[in-house]
Amino acid sequence: MTKHLTTIAFLFLLIPSLLAQNAEEANPDLQLDAEYIWPTDKAVLDKLEQWQDLKFGMLIHWGLYSKAGIVESWSICSEDEDWIPRDSNIRYDDYKRWYWNLNKEFVPTDFEPAQWAQSAKAAGMKYAIFTTKHHDGFAMYDTKFSDYSIAQGPAKAELDRQGRTDVAQYVFDAFRNEKMMVGAYFSKPDWHSQNYWWDRYATPDRHVNYKIENHPQRWNDFKNFVYNQIDEITSRYGAIDILWLDGGWVRPPKEDVDMDRIAARVRQNQPGILIIDRTVTGKYENYRTPERMIPDKQLPYPWETCMPLSKDWGYVPGASFKTASQVLNTLVEVVAKGGSLLLGIGPTPEGIIEPAVVDRLNEIGKWLECNGEAIYNTRPVKKYNDGNVWFTGSKDGGNLYAIITASEQSPMPKTISWKDDRFCNGQKLVFLANGKTLKCAVQKDGTVSVTLPKEYVGSTLPIAFKIK
């Protein structure tokens, strides 16, 4: 066993190189062409409309995996995937035992949710989703239905000292204090629960590891467990705008947790709440969530691309981060296609967002401070793209916006051209960065040409215009 633990310790020296090999996999279970079922509850429709105005949010993964600096939860899943790094020389059961015991080492000495919320606000984000429980079953709130939580063990003593025992309360309050919508991520599967991964049997993959038909009472106990934990989250912490459910393989007909019952209780607790039963098409997927990808076309329903700032959702030492221009280019394309962007951020195990991430978020926010009019409160327009030029329209239909993207490989040229007869037909073309009116020329074929101020030539960040 000592040899195994030594090998585990050595593994962490290799983690950055292992993670660097991870492909940014799109979610294979998501069916973007499946029929979308619009909500019928007016309160839900109203909330959905409000959410569609926001466009940009933060998804926070923080848990045991943050302490280890590894991919969230998945390393304890016995599936041979390139994006699940684990040293194959370590016995699987030994590895799981080590992982479960991370709760004895996860002590957030600098838990500062206000810093998270301030960083999100500085980035121009308008909503936040906090991971209350990932697949590993470690609850990031004071649940009464499991002793496997941050409110137990060494973490509790430290949080008590800080006067912040129930982590979720302080996270939700911090973001509400910044006038943001808040949501709760919750994993339907729970790999720590004996009613999901029963240690009577092996755990060959992500699914429940016993035959439900042979043990109906055990599965019923699990369904009640899921119901009770979601009831806690949506009844205890004030206004929750979004319930973001992960683990889409837990679905009928095999792993049915009775979403009708859950949804009825959740909406009793939180009238109008958006329920996102990810990748499970139907009436409880109020908006869809393509992961690490942008759809290749506009979609006729509400949707959100979720994508981490680095290659992983949680904290990993030495991670490399997407540049501000990469994030903004993604945001622009997503919004032009009618969606929102949920950017994944992983606080350190101590409980803060690291300086490199804060700097990146500040840079994104400075651009949005000047150009956010072309992003927030907009709706998709019929013609939304011409090369690296993307178009959005104000919600009231009064303004049309053109946003030109650039990159480190292809910086902003002196003259920008696109083909669109909606521009330069007597209207004013306003440069959002400084409010100045720009001259443009229109050729007979409808090509619009705009000469940029010299200070913007060579920029790697997008540039936005408005037609009044």
N, C-alpha and C positions, 0 to 999 in steps of 0.2 A: 504493500500500500504506500509506503514511503517513496518507493521508486515512482509509483504512479503520480503522486502529488508533486514530486520534483519535475516530472515531465509536464504536468499541467502548468506549473510555474513557468517552465521554459516556453510553453505554448504562447504565453502573452508577449514574449519578445518577438514572436513571429506574426502576431495578429495583424499589425498594419500591412505587412506584405500579403498576407492571406486575403485581407479585405480588399486590397487594391485589385485583386483578381475578380472580385465579384462583379457580375454583369448587372446592369440596372434592368432587372426583369420587369416586364409588364405583367399585370395580374391576369393569368390565363383563364380565370373563372368568370371574368366580367363579360357580360353579353350586351354590348352597346346597341345592337340592333334589335334586341328583344323589346316587346311592347312595354311602354312605360304607363303606369296607372297613376293618373293624377289624383291627388287627395280630394276628398269631397267636403271635409271639415273646413269651414270658412276661417277659423282661427289658424289652422295649419297652412292654408293657402296664403293668408296674410303674412305669416312668419316666413314662408318660402319667398314671397315677394321682397320682404325686408332683407332676407339673406342674400338674394340675388343682386342687391345694391352694393354689397360689401366687397366682393371680388377677391380679397386677399386675407388669408388667415395663417395662424401658426398651429402646428400639430406638435405637441410636446410628449416625447417618450422619455420617461425617467423611471428607473427601477433597478432591480438587482443587476441586470446586464450593464448598467452604467458603472457600477462598482468594478466589474470585471473588464469593462471596456471592450465588450464583444457584441456581436449581432444580438438583437433583442430576442430572448426566449428560444429561438429556433435551434440553438446548438444542442438542446436536450431532446430534440425531435430526431428519431432514428430514420432519417431519410437521406439518401446519398445525393445531395444537391451541391453544386459548386458554390452557391451563395450561403451555405451553412458550414462555416469553417469549424472543424474540430479535429484534434490530433487523433488519427486512427490507431495510434499505438496505445491509447488509454482505453481500458475496458469501459464500455458504455455505461454500465451500472455505477462504476466508480465516478465517472464524469457527472452523471446525474446527481449522485450523492454530494459531490463537491458543489455543484450549482445550487442545489436546494439549501445548502448551508451558508450561502452568501448572505442570507438574512442576518447572520451573526456578525457580519463585517460591514454591512451597509449602514453607515452612521453619517447622516448629512449635517456636517458641522456648520455649514454656511447657507442653510436653506433660506433663499430670499426670493419669494415669488413676485414681490413688487419689482425687482430688477427684471424678471422675465417679462412682466406686463409692460414696463417702461420701454424695454428693448423692442417689443412688438409694436407698441405705439410709434416709436421712433422710426420703425421700418415702414409705417403706413398701413399696418395690418389692422383689420377691423373686427376680427373674431379669433377665438382660440379654442382648441380641442385638447383637453388634458387626459392622458392615459391613466384611468383609475385602476385598471387591471389588464395586464397583457396575458398571453397564453400560458405563461409559467405559473399563473395563479396567485402571484404575490400582489396583494391589494395595496394600493397607494392611498388608502383611506382607512378609517377605523371601522371595519366591518364587524358585525356581531355574529357572522355566520362562518367565520374561519379564524384560526389563530395565526394564519400565515399572512401577515400584513406588516406594514411599516409602523403601525401603532403597537407592535409587540417587540419585545427583545431590546437590544442595545439602542436601536433607533428611537424607541419611545423615550428612553431616559434623556437623550440629547434633545429631542423635540420638546419634551416637558421643560427642560432647562430654558429653551428659547421661548416657551409659552405658545408653541404652535403644534400641539399634539396631533390634531387631525389635519393632515397635509392638504387634502382636497378642499377643505373650507377656505384655507388661506390662498390657495391657487385661484379658485373661482372668484373670491372676493377681490383679489389683486387685479384681475382682468376686468371685472365689473366696475371697479374704481376708475379704470381708464375708459369707461363707456363702451366696452366691447361686448358682443355676443359671446356666450360661453357654451361649450359643449363637453360632454363626457364620452371619451373612448372607453369601450368595455368589450373584453373578449368573451364571447359565448363559450368556447371551449376553455377548460381549466385543467391543465396537465398535472397540477398538484393534487387535485381532488381524487379521492379514492372512488368516487362515483363516476369519474370519467376515465382516468388511467388507474385501473384497479391493479394493485401490485400482486394479485393472484396470477396475472398473466403478463407476458412481455408487452412492450409498447412498440410495435413495428412501424407505426407511422403517426400522423397527426390526429387520426380519428380515435373515437372511443374504442377501447381495446377489449371489449367483451361483447357478446351477442345480446343485444337489447331484448330480443324476444325470449331469451332464456333467463334474463334477470330484469323483468319489468319494474320491480320495486326499486331496484338500484337506480335505474334510469329515471324513474319518477322522483326519487330523492334528488337527483341531479337537476331535474327541471325545476323543482321547488327552490333549490339552492340558487340557480340563475335568477329566477323570479325575485327571490328575496334580496339578493345583492343589488339588482337593478332598482328595486323598490327603495332600498336604502339611499342609493345615489340620487334618485329623482325626488325624494321626499325630504331629505335632510339638509340640503345645501343651498336653499333659496332658488331663485329662478335659473333654470337650465334651459337653454334654447335648442340644443341639439343632443340627441343620443346617437352616438356613432358606434355601431356594433360591428365588431370584426370577427373573423373566423367563419367565413361564408360556407364552409363545408358542413357546419352544423345547421342542417336544414331538413325539411321533409323530403322524402318520406322516411329516411333512416333515422337521422339524428334530430328529431322534432322536439323543440323546446316550447312549443305552444306560443307562438308570437301573438296570436289573438289575445291571449290572457295577459301577456307581458305588456302589449301596447295599450290595452284598456286601462291597466293599472298606471302605466306611465302617464297617460293623458289625463287620468284622474288627478295625478300629482302635479302635472305640468300641462295645463290646457294649451293647445297649439304647438307643443314641442315637435320639432322635426325628428323623425326616426329614420335612421340610415342603416338598414339591415344589408350591409355591403355584399354585393354580388348575388344576393338572393332576390331575383326579380319578383315584383309584386307590389302590393299596396303598402308595404312597410319599407320600401326603398324610395324615400321621398326625394332624394337626388342621388345620382350615380357617381361613382368615385374611381375613374380610371387611375391606376397606380403607376407612377414613374413613366407616364406616357401622356401625349396629347393626341386626342382623336384626329383623324385625318380630314375631318369635315365638321361643319356645324351640326349640332345635335338638337332635336326638336323638344328637348326637355331639360330640366335643371341638372347640372353636373358640376363636378369639381375634380380637377387633377390634384392628386396628393403626391408630393415629391420631396425627398429629403434634401437639405442643403449640402450634405456630404453624401457618401455612398450608403450610409446607414442612418437609421432613424434615431438611434440613441447615441450617447457620447462614446467616442473612440479616440484614444490618445493619438495625437499626430495626424488627425484626419485632414484631408484636403477638401476645400469648400468650393462650390460653384462661385464664379465671379458675380458681381452685381449685374453686369450686362447679361450674363447667362440667365439669371433669375428674372430680370426685367423682360428679356426677349421671350421667355416662357410665359410670363404673366400677360404680355401684350397679345401673343398668339392665342392663349387660352381665352382671354376676354373677348377678342374679336370673333372667336368661334362660339361664344355664348356661355362660357364656363367661368369658374373661379379657381384660384390657386391656393392650395393649402400646403405651406412650406414646413417641412419637418425639421425640428430643432431638438437637440439632446443636451440638457443641462449636465454639468459635471456631477460626479457622485457626491460632492460636497454640497451641491445645491445652487450653483450659479450658472449663468450662460457665460462661456469663456470669452475673453476679450476679442479674439479673432472673429468670432461670430457676431459679437456686438458691433464691431467695426463694419462688417459686411452689411448688417441690417441697417446701420446708420446711412451707409452709402445708397442703399436701395430707397430708403425713406426720403433722402434729399431729392432724388429724382421725382418721386411721387408728390412731394410737397409742391413742386412746380407744375407737374404734368398730370396729376391725379384726376383732373377734370375729364380726361380722355379715358379713364379707367373706371372710377367709381360711378355708380348710378347710371351706367350705360346699358344699352341693350344691343344685341347683334343686328347688323344691317345685311341686306340681301347680298350685295357685293362686298365681301369682307377682306379681300386679299388681292394684291398684285405684286408678286415677287417678295421683296423684303418690306413692302408697305402694307400695313394692316389698317382696317377701317372699323370704327365703332360709332354709335350714335347715342345722343343723350336720351334719357328715358322719356322725356316729353316730346322728342322728335324735333326739337328746335335747332340742334347743332349736330354737325357731322365732324368726325375727327379722323385725321390720317396720322399714323404712327410709323416712323421709319426705324427699323432695327439695324444695328451694326454689331460688330464683334471685334475681338483682338485680331482675328485673321482678316476681317473685312471692315476696316474703320469707315467712318462717315466721309463720303466724297464731297467735293465742293458743290456739285450740282446733283440734285435728286430728280428723278423722273418716274412717272407712273402713268398709266393709261386709265383715265376716268373722267367722263364728261360732267360729273357732279361738281368739279372744282373749276375755279377761275372763270365762271360765267357771270361776272359782275359782283360776286360776293367778295367779302374781305377774308383774306387768309391770314390768320393770327398765329404767331409763334408763341406757344404756351409758355416756354421757358422765360420769356421777358415781356410778353404782351404786345410786342411790336407787330405791325402789319407788314407782310412780306409781298414782294412782287412775284408774279408767276406768269409764265407764258404757256399758251395752248397751241399746239400744232393742229393741222387739219385732221389728222387721224385721232385726235383726242388726247394725245400725250401731253401731260402737264410737266413743266420743268420749273424747279425752284432753286435759286442760288442761295446757299446758306451763308450766314455771317461767318467770317473767317475764324472766330473763336470756337466754332463748333465743328469745323473741318478736322477730321482725324479722330473725332470722339468715338469711343466704343459703346457709348450708351445710346438708347433710342432718342429720337427727336419727335415731338408731337405738334401738330397743327390743328387749328379749328377753323371751320367755315361758319361764318355768321350769316 
